[in-house]
Amino acid sequence: MIENVYVLPGLPTEMRAMFEVIAREFTGAPPIGSWRRTYRTRESEIAAVLVEAGERFPGASVGSYPSFEGGPEVEVVVKSSEADELEQAVSWIEAALDRVTRR
């Protein structure tokens, strides 16, 4: 194990034997829900909304992924293992970003 990454051998029989020892560490965690939407804007124009979303909804992870092919656009991704937190964050982010990007 290197930090939070498990490194297993490439030989299938050895890998299976080692994985069985650690397999239970991968069970029991709640599933992570996600939402994503692409906006035709620059990241700098929506950064304040994304920062505020992170502060308002600490149980959700908010990420932004800009690209410039065919014009500026940003994919916004929200993830959370708490379904209510994800729903509330997405609702707030969609409304806030719709207001900011419609100017």
C-alpha positions in Angstrom: 0.0 0.0 0.0 1.3 3.4 -1.0 -0.7 6.0 0.9 -4.3 5.2 -0.1 -3.4 3.2 -3.2 -3.1 -0.6 -3.2 -0.5 -2.1 -5.5 -1.1 -5.7 -6.5 1.0 -8.1 -8.6 0.1 -8.6 -12.3 -0.1 -12.4 -12.1 -3.8 -13.3 -11.7 -3.3 -16.0 -9.1 -1.1 -13.9 -6.9 -3.3 -10.8 -7.3 -6.5 -12.8 -6.3 -4.8 -14.2 -3.2 -3.6 -10.8 -2.1 -6.9 -9.0 -2.9 -8.9 -11.5 -0.8 -6.8 -10.3 2.2 -7.9 -6.7 1.7 -11.3 -7.1 0.0 -13.3 -6.2 3.0 -11.7 -2.7 3.1 -13.6 -1.9 -0.1 -17.1 -2.8 1.3 -19.5 -0.9 3.6 -18.9 2.6 2.4 -22.0 4.4 1.1 -22.2 4.8 -2.7 -21.1 8.2 -4.1 -23.7 10.0 -6.2 -22.6 12.5 -8.8 -24.0 15.2 -11.1 -22.3 16.9 -14.0 -23.3 19.7 -16.4 -21.3 21.6 -19.0 -21.6 25.4 -19.2 -20.4 27.5 -22.2 -18.4 30.0 -20.1 -15.0 30.6 -18.7 -14.1 29.1 -15.4 -13.2 32.6 -14.0 -16.8 33.7 -14.5 -18.3 31.0 -12.3 -15.5 30.4 -9.8 -17.2 32.5 -7.1 -20.3 30.3 -7.3 -18.3 27.1 -7.1 -16.3 28.4 -4.1 -19.5 29.4 -2.3 -21.1 26.0 -3.1 -18.2 24.3 -1.4 -18.6 26.4 1.7 -22.4 26.0 1.8 -22.3 22.2 1.2 -19.3 20.8 2.9 -20.6 17.2 2.5 -20.3 17.6 -1.3 -17.2 17.8 -3.5 -17.4 20.5 -6.2 -15.1 20.3 -9.2 -14.7 22.3 -12.4 -13.0 21.1 -15.6 -12.4 23.8 -18.2 -11.8 23.2 -21.9 -11.3 25.5 -24.9 -12.0 23.3 -27.9 -14.7 25.1 -29.9 -14.9 27.9 -27.4 -14.6 28.1 -23.6 -16.7 25.7 -21.6 -16.6 24.3 -18.1 -17.8 20.9 -16.9 -19.0 21.2 -13.3 -19.1 18.0 -11.3 -20.6 17.6 -7.8 -20.2 14.4 -5.8 -21.4 13.2 -2.4 -22.1 10.1 -0.5 -25.0 11.9 1.2 -28.0 11.9 -1.2 -29.7 14.9 0.5 -26.5 17.0 0.5 -26.0 16.2 -3.2 -29.6 17.1 -4.1 -29.4 20.4 -2.2 -26.0 21.3 -3.6 -27.1 20.6 -7.2 -30.3 22.6 -6.8 -28.4 25.6 -5.5 -25.5 25.3 -8.0 -27.9 25.0 -11.0 -29.9 28.0 -10.0 -26.8 30.1 -9.2 -24.9 29.1 -12.4 -28.0 29.7 -14.5 -28.2 33.3 -13.2 -24.5 33.9 -13.7 -24.2 32.4 -17.2 -27.3 34.1 -18.6 -26.0 37.7 -18.2 
